[in-house]
């Protein structure tokens, strides 16, 4: 029977496979090469598996009410970034000035909501509708007396603003006792009373110091939010030891936990989901922790070792997709298709004087399915790097944004870089730049390669990166799809780039105290584009 089935034409095998549940298709594909090849070459099966990976259905016929809509959305998105395109402006406005200093690094965007924390104000602007909703809040409203405002988190899906404040330093007399280190407050995003779904308007985060003395506590990166869980990674200046505060803002609970690893000043992190956090140490270790459900206590599970010829002082910036795991107060803002973790990438910008690079990582290595043991394990580069990473030369002036499996990359050239090519940084006499969109989704690449109805994409491989690096020779052989927006954008005053599901947003500020310009563009497949550089 099995021999007879496998001797059937590939098209008929695909037709039979499509009648199975996604789970059964996955099982057959992992046990039989013929079935695996047939599934990989079938566009419809790849769409079906993509929806299954997102958790929409277990049925064979995809007859759930929500699934046809999601399938249509997925197919529409598949055609957006498959070939070079031009930019169509759908939103353009001038935001308020940035006060006394340039705070372009404190700009963020999610679900079409843009916000910026300037020196004296928080600006929030809805860039989705023709009737724009915007708010400007003085930041002194957010900080209590004798408290210094450390961070502001905005989650448009939950209509939520979270502020984190603390004293500059702490004098500890009674060691071992809990001391108040952070004050966390909750606000509505489009008004300002205390958040109604939280049992209290503010929470005191506490920490127990081991010995008496004066201490300075600082936050690493920005606090992260995933649904009702907020994570603050912080360190003690005097010891450089790392700790996390895990907050359930709906229940009004907070706990402090040590991570038992030094290097606080050089660390950076991302909250992958409610129960998973990834920390990059100063030595370049990627450390995966799981957070327990009851109190958020961290358990070190996997350490991914980098490939380093020798240690060199570096700094890291992590780019990932915003979290959409929440009880949404604004369901209208939810994307039509939320990419599952297996269809997402993490981009790490690695800055060193000798050899800045970007490392693109398949986030499947951070999913629950890779955690096989309760004990902590170390995985050498040879067992994860070649299979799950891409490496490209980089320059810190080239801005990056990530959504799902795609990376938006602002470059001074309109052509896709050749394998291993290093593009020079932006110069002061440069007039324009171009936005490149690179897609690293293996399923998408398989679909477009086997679907003649889609535009033929440019498929590239990163190639070999220079041997002189601290990494040694790194060769990335995995393909990715490269497209470019043929509309040039003006270089002068360019601040930020944000990629979302079906659009990207750019911001410009000409100089300090000047207004900030926001522009949202959609990709359009046309031979004649509107030049937005003027």
C-alpha positions as CSV (number, residue, x, y, z in Angstrom):
1,X,0.0,0.0,0.0
2,X,2.8,2.4,1.0
3,X,4.8,1.6,-2.1
4,X,1.7,2.2,-4.3
5,X,1.0,5.5,-2.7
6,X,4.5,6.8,-3.1
7,X,4.5,5.8,-6.8
8,X,1.6,8.2,-7.5
9,X,2.3,11.5,-9.3
10,X,3.4,14.2,-7.0
11,X,0.3,16.3,-7.8
12,X,-2.0,13.5,-6.7
13,X,0.1,12.9,-3.5
14,X,-0.4,16.6,-2.7
15,X,-4.1,16.4,-3.3
16,X,-4.4,13.4,-0.9
17,X,-2.2,15.2,1.7
18,X,-4.4,18.2,1.6
19,X,-7.2,16.1,2.9
20,X,-5.3,15.3,6.1
21,X,-5.0,17.3,9.2
22,X,-2.0,19.6,9.5
23,X,-0.7,17.5,12.4
24,X,-0.8,14.3,10.2
25,X,0.8,16.2,7.3
26,X,3.7,17.2,9.6
27,X,4.0,13.6,10.9
28,X,4.1,12.1,7.3
29,X,6.6,14.7,6.1
30,X,9.0,14.0,8.9
31,X,8.9,10.2,8.3
32,X,9.0,10.1,4.5
33,X,11.2,12.1,2.1
34,X,8.8,11.7,-0.8
35,X,6.0,13.2,1.2
36,X,8.3,15.9,2.6
37,X,9.3,16.9,-1.0
38,X,5.6,16.9,-2.1
39,X,4.5,19.0,0.8
40,X,7.4,21.5,0.3
41,X,6.5,21.9,-3.4
42,X,2.7,22.5,-2.7
43,X,1.8,26.1,-2.2
44,X,-1.6,25.2,-0.7
45,X,-0.1,22.8,1.8
46,X,2.5,25.4,2.8
47,X,-0.2,27.9,3.5
48,X,-2.1,25.3,5.5
49,X,1.0,24.5,7.6
50,X,1.7,28.2,8.1
51,X,-1.8,28.6,9.7
52,X,-1.3,25.4,11.7
53,X,2.0,26.8,13.0
54,X,0.1,29.8,14.2
55,X,-2.3,27.5,16.0
56,X,-5.5,28.3,14.1
57,X,-6.8,24.9,13.4
58,X,-6.5,21.1,13.9
59,X,-9.1,20.2,11.2
60,X,-8.4,18.7,7.9
61,X,-10.7,20.9,5.9
62,X,-9.8,24.2,7.5
63,X,-13.5,24.8,8.1
64,X,-13.2,27.0,11.2
65,X,-15.0,30.3,10.8
66,X,-11.8,32.3,11.3
67,X,-9.5,30.2,9.1
68,X,-10.7,31.3,5.6
69,X,-10.2,34.9,6.6
70,X,-6.7,34.1,7.9
71,X,-5.9,32.1,4.7
72,X,-7.0,35.0,2.5
73,X,-5.0,37.5,4.6
74,X,-1.9,35.2,4.4
75,X,-2.2,34.9,0.6
76,X,-2.6,38.7,0.2
77,X,0.4,39.3,2.4
78,X,2.4,36.8,0.3
79,X,2.2,39.1,-2.7
80,X,3.1,42.4,-1.0
81,X,6.9,42.0,-0.6
82,X,7.7,39.4,-3.3
83,X,9.2,41.8,-5.8
84,X,10.6,45.4,-5.9
85,X,7.9,48.0,-5.3
86,X,7.2,51.7,-5.0
87,X,6.0,53.6,-1.9
88,X,2.4,54.9,-1.6
89,X,2.0,57.4,1.3
90,X,-1.1,56.6,3.3
91,X,-0.4,58.8,6.3
92,X,1.8,61.9,6.8
93,X,1.7,64.3,9.7
94,X,4.0,66.6,11.7
95,X,4.2,65.7,15.4
96,X,5.2,68.2,18.1
97,X,8.7,69.3,18.7
98,X,11.2,67.3,20.8
99,X,11.9,70.0,23.4
100,X,15.5,70.7,24.3
101,X,17.2,67.5,23.2
102,X,17.2,64.9,20.5
103,X,15.3,61.9,21.8
104,X,15.0,60.0,18.5
105,X,16.2,56.8,20.2
106,X,13.0,56.8,22.3
107,X,10.6,56.4,19.4
108,X,8.5,53.2,19.2
109,X,5.7,51.8,17.1
110,X,3.2,49.0,17.4
111,X,-0.1,48.3,15.6
112,X,0.0,51.6,13.8
113,X,0.5,53.6,17.1
114,X,3.6,55.7,17.3
115,X,4.9,57.1,20.5
116,X,7.9,59.0,21.7
117,X,9.3,59.8,25.1
118,X,10.9,63.2,24.9
119,X,12.5,65.1,27.7
120,X,9.4,66.7,29.1
121,X,6.5,64.9,27.3
122,X,5.2,61.6,26.1
123,X,3.7,61.8,22.6
124,X,1.2,59.1,21.4
125,X,-0.3,59.2,17.9
126,X,-2.6,56.8,16.1
127,X,-1.4,56.6,12.5
128,X,-4.1,54.2,11.3
129,X,-7.2,56.3,10.8
130,X,-8.1,59.4,8.8
131,X,-9.2,60.9,12.1
132,X,-6.0,60.9,14.0
133,X,-6.0,60.4,17.8
134,X,-3.1,61.9,19.5
135,X,-2.0,62.7,23.1
136,X,0.7,64.8,24.6
137,X,1.4,64.2,28.3
138,X,3.8,66.1,30.5
139,X,6.1,63.4,32.0
140,X,6.2,65.1,35.4
141,X,2.7,63.7,35.8
142,X,4.1,60.2,35.7
143,X,6.8,60.5,38.5
144,X,6.1,60.7,42.2
145,X,8.0,63.1,44.5
146,X,11.7,62.3,44.8
147,X,11.4,59.7,42.0
148,X,13.3,59.7,38.7
149,X,11.3,58.5,35.7
150,X,13.3,55.5,34.3
151,X,11.1,54.1,31.5
152,X,7.7,54.4,29.8
153,X,6.1,51.3,28.1
154,X,3.1,51.7,25.8
155,X,0.9,48.7,24.6
156,X,-1.7,50.0,22.2
157,X,-3.5,46.6,22.1
158,X,-4.3,46.9,25.8
159,X,-4.7,50.7,25.7
160,X,-2.0,50.7,28.4
161,X,0.8,52.9,29.5
162,X,3.2,51.7,32.2
163,X,5.7,54.0,33.9
164,X,8.8,52.9,35.9
165,X,10.3,55.4,38.4
166,X,12.9,55.1,41.1
167,X,15.4,57.0,43.3
168,X,18.8,57.6,41.9
169,X,20.6,55.8,44.8
170,X,19.6,53.8,47.9
171,X,21.2,53.8,51.3
172,X,20.8,50.3,52.9
173,X,21.2,50.0,56.7
174,X,19.4,46.8,57.4
175,X,20.8,44.1,55.0
176,X,18.5,41.3,54.0
177,X,15.3,43.4,54.3
178,X,13.2,44.3,51.2
179,X,13.8,47.9,50.0
180,X,11.6,49.8,47.5
181,X,13.6,50.1,44.3
182,X,11.0,50.8,41.6
183,X,7.6,52.3,41.5
184,X,5.4,51.0,38.6
185,X,2.2,52.8,37.6
186,X,-0.5,52.0,35.2
187,X,-2.4,54.5,32.9
188,X,-4.9,54.4,30.1
189,X,-3.1,55.2,26.8
190,X,-5.8,57.6,25.5
191,X,-6.6,59.3,28.8
192,X,-5.0,59.5,32.2
193,X,-6.8,58.0,35.2
194,X,-5.3,54.9,36.8
195,X,-5.8,51.8,34.7
196,X,-9.3,50.3,35.5
197,X,-8.3,46.6,35.0
198,X,-5.5,46.7,37.5
199,X,-6.3,46.1,41.2
200,X,-4.0,49.0,42.1
201,X,-2.8,52.1,40.3
202,X,0.8,51.5,41.3
203,X,3.0,48.7,42.6
204,X,6.2,48.9,44.6
205,X,9.0,46.6,43.4
206,X,11.3,45.6,46.2
207,X,14.8,44.2,46.4
208,X,16.8,42.7,49.3
209,X,20.5,43.9,49.4
210,X,23.1,41.5,51.0
211,X,25.2,44.0,52.9
212,X,24.7,47.6,54.1
213,X,25.9,50.5,51.9
214,X,24.9,53.0,49.2
215,X,23.7,51.3,46.0
216,X,22.8,52.5,42.5
217,X,20.3,50.3,40.6
218,X,19.9,50.7,36.8
219,X,17.5,49.2,34.2
220,X,18.9,47.1,31.3
221,X,17.2,48.1,28.0
222,X,13.5,48.8,28.2
223,X,11.1,46.8,30.4
224,X,9.1,44.3,28.3
225,X,5.4,43.5,28.4
226,X,3.6,40.4,27.2
227,X,-0.1,40.4,28.1
228,X,-0.4,40.7,31.9
229,X,3.3,40.1,32.5
230,X,5.9,42.8,32.7
231,X,9.6,42.1,33.1
232,X,12.2,44.6,34.3
233,X,15.8,43.5,33.9
234,X,18.1,45.5,36.2
235,X,21.6,45.3,37.8
236,X,23.4,46.7,40.8
237,X,26.3,49.0,39.8
238,X,28.5,48.0,42.7
239,X,28.4,44.3,41.8
240,X,27.2,44.2,38.2
241,X,24.9,41.3,39.2
242,X,21.7,40.9,37.2
243,X,18.1,40.6,38.6
244,X,14.6,40.6,37.2
245,X,11.4,42.0,38.5
246,X,8.5,39.9,37.2
247,X,5.1,41.7,37.5
248,X,1.6,40.5,37.0
249,X,-0.1,43.9,36.5
250,X,-3.6,42.6,36.5
251,X,-3.2,40.7,39.8
252,X,-1.0,43.5,41.4
253,X,1.8,41.1,42.1
254,X,5.6,41.5,41.7
255,X,8.6,39.4,42.6
256,X,12.4,40.0,42.4
257,X,14.7,37.1,41.3
258,X,18.5,36.9,40.9
259,X,19.8,35.5,37.6
260,X,23.2,34.5,39.1
261,X,25.2,35.9,36.3
262,X,27.4,39.1,36.2
263,X,27.8,41.6,33.5
264,X,24.8,43.8,34.0
265,X,26.1,46.9,32.2
266,X,26.9,45.0,29.0
267,X,23.8,42.7,28.9
268,X,20.7,43.1,26.7
269,X,17.5,41.0,26.6
270,X,14.1,40.2,25.0
271,X,10.9,38.8,26.4
272,X,10.1,36.1,23.7
273,X,6.7,35.3,25.2
274,X,5.1,35.1,28.6
275,X,7.4,32.3,29.8
276,X,10.6,32.8,27.9
277,X,13.3,35.4,28.1
278,X,16.6,35.6,26.1
279,X,19.6,37.5,27.5
280,X,22.8,38.3,25.6
281,X,25.8,38.6,27.9
282,X,28.7,40.9,27.3
283,X,30.6,37.8,26.0
284,X,28.0,37.1,23.4
285,X,26.3,34.2,25.1
286,X,22.6,33.8,24.2
287,X,21.0,32.5,27.4
288,X,17.4,31.2,27.4
289,X,15.5,31.3,30.6
290,X,12.0,30.1,31.3
291,X,9.9,31.9,33.8
292,X,7.7,29.8,36.2
293,X,4.0,30.4,36.0
294,X,3.3,31.1,39.7
295,X,6.0,33.7,40.6
296,X,8.0,34.2,37.5
297,X,11.2,32.7,39.0
298,X,13.7,32.2,36.2
299,X,15.3,28.8,35.3
300,X,18.3,28.8,33.0
301,X,17.7,26.2,30.3
302,X,19.9,26.7,27.2
303,X,23.1,28.7,26.6
304,X,23.9,29.1,22.9
305,X,27.7,29.6,22.6
306,X,28.9,32.1,20.0
307,X,31.7,31.5,17.5
308,X,34.5,33.7,18.7
309,X,38.2,33.5,17.7
310,X,39.0,35.8,20.6
311,X,37.1,38.1,22.9
312,X,36.6,41.7,21.7
313,X,34.6,44.4,23.4
314,X,31.3,44.6,21.7
315,X,27.8,46.0,22.2
316,X,24.6,44.5,21.1
317,X,21.2,45.7,20.0
318,X,18.3,43.2,19.6
319,X,15.5,43.6,17.0
320,X,12.4,41.4,17.2
321,X,8.6,41.5,16.5
322,X,6.5,43.2,19.1
323,X,4.4,40.9,21.3
324,X,0.7,40.4,20.4
325,X,0.0,38.0,23.3
326,X,-2.6,39.8,25.4
327,X,-6.2,40.3,26.2
328,X,-6.7,43.0,23.7
329,X,-8.8,46.1,24.6
330,X,-8.4,47.2,21.0
331,X,-9.2,44.2,18.8
332,X,-9.4,46.5,15.8
333,X,-5.6,47.0,16.0
334,X,-4.8,43.3,15.9
335,X,-2.9,42.4,12.7
336,X,-4.8,40.1,10.3
337,X,-2.0,37.5,10.6
338,X,0.2,37.2,13.6
339,X,3.4,35.3,12.7
340,X,4.1,32.3,15.0
341,X,7.4,32.1,16.8
342,X,8.6,29.5,14.2
343,X,8.1,32.2,11.5
344,X,9.9,35.0,13.2
345,X,13.5,36.1,13.3
346,X,15.7,37.9,15.8
347,X,18.2,40.4,14.5
348,X,21.2,41.2,16.6
349,X,23.3,44.2,15.7
350,X,26.9,43.5,16.9
351,X,29.0,46.6,17.1
352,X,32.8,46.5,17.4
353,X,35.4,48.9,16.0
354,X,36.9,46.1,13.8
355,X,33.9,44.3,12.5
356,X,30.3,45.3,13.0
357,X,27.8,42.7,11.7
358,X,24.2,41.7,12.0
359,X,23.3,38.2,13.0
360,X,19.8,37.0,11.8
361,X,18.6,34.1,14.0
362,X,15.6,31.8,13.3
363,X,13.6,32.1,16.5
364,X,12.6,28.5,16.5
365,X,15.7,27.9,18.7
366,X,13.8,29.8,21.4
367,X,10.6,27.8,21.2
368,X,9.4,25.4,23.9
369,X,10.0,22.4,21.6
370,X,13.8,22.9,21.9
371,X,13.8,22.6,25.7
372,X,14.4,18.9,26.2
373,X,15.7,18.8,29.8
374,X,15.1,20.5,33.1
375,X,18.9,20.9,33.5
376,X,20.8,23.8,31.9
377,X,22.7,22.8,28.7
378,X,25.3,24.5,26.6
379,X,25.0,24.2,22.8
380,X,28.2,24.9,20.7
381,X,28.0,27.2,17.7
382,X,28.5,24.2,15.3
383,X,25.2,22.7,16.6
384,X,23.1,25.8,16.1
385,X,24.9,28.6,14.2
386,X,25.2,27.1,10.7
387,X,21.6,25.7,10.8
388,X,19.8,28.8,12.2
389,X,21.7,32.0,11.4
390,X,22.6,34.4,8.7
391,X,25.5,36.8,9.0
392,X,25.9,40.1,7.1
393,X,28.4,43.0,7.2
394,X,26.8,46.0,8.8
395,X,27.2,49.7,9.6
396,X,25.6,51.4,12.6
397,X,24.1,54.2,10.5
398,X,22.0,51.6,8.5
399,X,18.7,51.4,10.4
400,X,16.9,48.1,11.0
401,X,13.3,47.1,11.9
402,X,11.9,43.6,12.2
403,X,8.4,42.1,11.8
404,X,7.8,38.3,11.6
405,X,10.4,36.8,9.3
406,X,11.1,40.1,7.5
407,X,13.8,42.7,8.1
408,X,13.5,46.3,6.8
409,X,17.0,47.8,6.2
410,X,17.7,51.4,5.3
411,X,20.7,51.5,2.9
412,X,22.3,54.2,0.8
413,X,22.0,52.1,-2.4
414,X,19.1,50.8,-4.4
415,X,20.8,47.5,-5.3
416,X,20.8,44.4,-3.1
417,X,24.3,43.9,-1.6
418,X,26.3,41.1,-3.2
419,X,27.2,38.2,-1.0
420,X,29.7,39.4,1.7
421,X,29.6,43.0,0.4
422,X,30.1,45.7,3.0
423,X,28.1,48.9,2.2
424,X,29.6,52.1,3.4
425,X,27.7,54.2,6.0
426,X,25.5,57.2,5.3
427,X,27.5,60.3,4.6
428,X,26.6,64.0,5.3
429,X,26.5,64.8,1.6
430,X,24.1,62.0,0.8
431,X,20.7,63.1,-0.5
432,X,18.7,59.8,-0.4
433,X,18.4,56.3,1.0
434,X,16.4,53.2,0.1
435,X,14.4,50.7,2.2
436,X,15.2,47.1,1.5
437,X,12.9,44.3,2.7
438,X,14.6,40.9,3.3
439,X,12.4,37.8,4.1
440,X,14.0,34.8,5.8
441,X,10.9,32.6,6.1
442,X,11.8,29.2,4.7
443,X,8.1,28.3,4.0
444,X,7.6,31.5,2.0
445,X,10.8,30.9,0.0
446,X,9.5,27.4,-0.8
447,X,6.1,28.7,-1.8
448,X,7.3,31.4,-4.2
449,X,9.8,29.1,-5.8
450,X,7.0,26.7,-6.7
451,X,4.2,29.1,-7.5
452,X,4.4,30.5,-11.1
453,X,1.5,32.9,-10.4
454,X,3.6,34.9,-8.0
455,X,6.3,37.4,-9.2
456,X,9.7,35.9,-9.5
457,X,11.6,37.0,-6.4
458,X,15.3,37.8,-6.0
459,X,16.6,35.0,-3.8
460,X,20.1,35.5,-2.3
461,X,22.5,33.9,0.1
462,X,24.7,36.0,2.4
463,X,27.9,34.3,1.4
464,X,31.1,34.4,3.3
465,X,31.9,37.3,5.7
466,X,35.5,38.5,6.2
467,X,38.0,36.2,7.8
468,X,39.6,39.0,9.9
469,X,36.7,39.2,12.3
470,X,36.6,38.0,15.9
471,X,34.2,35.4,14.7
472,X,36.5,33.9,12.1
473,X,35.1,33.0,8.7
474,X,31.3,32.8,8.8
475,X,29.5,31.4,5.8
476,X,25.7,31.6,5.5
477,X,24.3,29.3,2.8
478,X,20.6,29.7,3.6
479,X,18.5,31.6,1.0
480,X,16.5,34.8,1.7
481,X,14.2,36.9,-0.5
482,X,15.5,40.4,-1.2
483,X,13.3,43.2,-2.4
484,X,13.8,47.0,-2.4
485,X,11.5,50.0,-2.4
486,X,12.4,51.9,-5.6
487,X,11.1,55.2,-4.2
488,X,14.0,57.1,-2.7
489,X,13.6,58.8,0.7
490,X,15.4,62.0,1.7
491,X,18.4,61.4,4.0
492,X,18.5,64.8,5.8
493,X,17.0,64.4,9.3
494,X,16.2,60.7,9.0
495,X,15.5,59.3,12.4
496,X,13.7,56.0,12.6
497,X,12.3,53.1,10.5
498,X,9.5,50.8,11.7
499,X,8.3,47.7,9.8
500,X,4.8,46.3,10.3
501,X,2.8,43.7,8.6
502,X,1.8,45.5,5.4
503,X,3.6,48.9,5.7
504,X,6.6,50.7,7.1
505,X,6.9,54.0,8.8
506,X,9.7,56.5,8.7
507,X,10.3,59.6,10.9
508,X,12.5,62.7,10.3
509,X,13.5,65.6,12.5
510,X,15.6,68.4,10.9
511,X,17.2,69.6,14.1
512,X,16.7,69.9,17.8
513,X,13.5,71.6,18.9
514,X,12.1,71.2,15.4
515,X,8.9,69.3,14.5
516,X,9.1,65.6,13.8
517,X,7.6,64.3,10.5
518,X,5.9,60.9,10.4
519,X,5.3,59.1,7.1
520,X,3.5,55.7,6.7
521,X,3.8,54.0,3.3
522,X,2.3,50.9,1.7
523,X,4.1,48.9,-1.0
524,X,2.6,49.1,-4.5
525,X,3.6,47.0,-7.5
526,X,3.7,49.5,-10.3
527,X,6.0,50.7,-13.0
528,X,5.7,54.3,-12.0
529,X,6.1,55.4,-8.4
530,X,5.7,58.6,-6.6
531,X,9.0,60.1,-5.7
532,X,8.8,60.9,-2.0
533,X,12.2,62.5,-1.8
534,X,10.9,66.0,-2.6
